[in-house]
């Protein structure tokens, strides 16, 4: 019997650890380096809050979390890399973050999304 994975919780755990590691690394940098990383710091803060929020307030569906789960322990880094290339990306509000993640998942995890649509 296969144990079902709680993808939301698993992603939240991975993101929290990745964020804590990122934060610790930033705190070792000079003030100037931290200042220069402000854009990335803001992105990591917003995405961490979005991806670790209480499940009742979430925009992202289970399939979206399943896709992100496949990124392992580098969810924020991979989303940030994509964010820098996505001309429509925004972290202004959670709806826009959700749309951004959906585009990311569609591009990099279409196999999972297709599998889920065939099953559902």
N, C-alpha and C positions, 0 to 999 in steps of 0.2 A: 504494500500500500504506500502510495506516494503522499508525502506531507505537502500540503498546499502552502505556498510562500505568500506572506503578506508583503507585497511589493512596496506599498506605501511606507510601511515601517522599515523595511530593509533599505530603501532609498534614503529615508530620513536619517537612519543610523550612519550610512555611508557618507552622506552630505555633512552631517554634524562632525564626523571624524576628519573629513577632508577640510572643512572650514577651520576646525581647531588647529590642524597642522599648518594651514595657510596663515592663520593668525600668528601662530608661534614663529613662523619663518619671517613674517613681516616685522614682528617686534624685535628681531635681531638686526634689522636694517637701520641705516642712518635716517635721520629726519628727512633729508632730501630724497632718499630712495622711496620712503613711504609716501611722501608728497607726490612723487612721480607715479606711484602705483594707485593713486586715488581712484581712478576710473575702474580698475580691476577690483579694488576693495569695495567700492559701491556695488558693483555687479555681484560679487560674492555675498555681500550682506543681503541684498534683495532676493537673490535666488535661494539662499539658505532659509530665509524667513518663509518664502513661498513653499519650498519643498518640505519643510519640517512643520508646517502649520497643522493645527488640529484638523483631522479628516472631515469634520462637519463643515468646515469653511472652505473646502478645497474646490478649485476649478478643474484641476487635472483628474482625468478618470483613471481607472485601474489599468487599462491598456497603456496609457501614457507612463505610468509608474513602472510597468513591466518593461517597457522599452528602456527607460533610464536605468533600471536595475542591471541591464546588460552592459552598462558602462563600468560596472564594478565600483571601484573606489575613486574614480576620477570624473564624477558627474559634473561638478562645477567647472573643472578645467576644460572638459570637452565642450560644455555649453558656452563657456567664455570664448573659446577658439571659434566656434560657430557664430557667436554673437558679433565678433569683430568683422565677419564676412557677410552678415545678413543685413542688407540695407534697410529692411523693415523692422528690425529688432528694436524693442523698447522695454524698459523696466519701469515705466512711469506708473503703471498699476498692474494688479494681478491678472486682469483680463488680457492685457498685452503680453505679459510674461507667459501666460497660458498659450496664447497664439504662437509665440516664438517657440516654445517647447514643442508644440504640435508640428510646426514646420520642421524642426530639428528631427523629431521622431519619424516624420514622413520621409525625410531624406535618408536617414541613417538606419532606420529600423522598420522599413516598409514591409519586410518579410513577417515580422511579428504582427503588425497591424493587419496585413492581409490574412494571416492565419486566424486571427481573432474574428475578423469579419466573416470568414467562411464558417467558423464554428457557431457564431451567434446569429 
